[in-house]
């Protein structure tokens, strides 16, 4: 083999290795993005629940007090 053929083979091997690294990194990125979306949706749902609970509590606090029945 000539120096040029060895150099080209080394470059081809390096390109193949970089392609594998890129594919792995893209897979990890997609997995992290999916986890982010799940966490974001969960936080949104929890925020909605907390808002509803807060509204209910505020309404309960501001309700006029009913007179208590006296025991006979």
Buried (B, 14 or more C-beta within 10 A) or exposed (E): EEEEEEEEEEEEEEEEEEEEEEEEEEEEEEEEEEEEEEEEEEEEEEEEEEEEEEEEEEEEEEEEEEEEEEEE
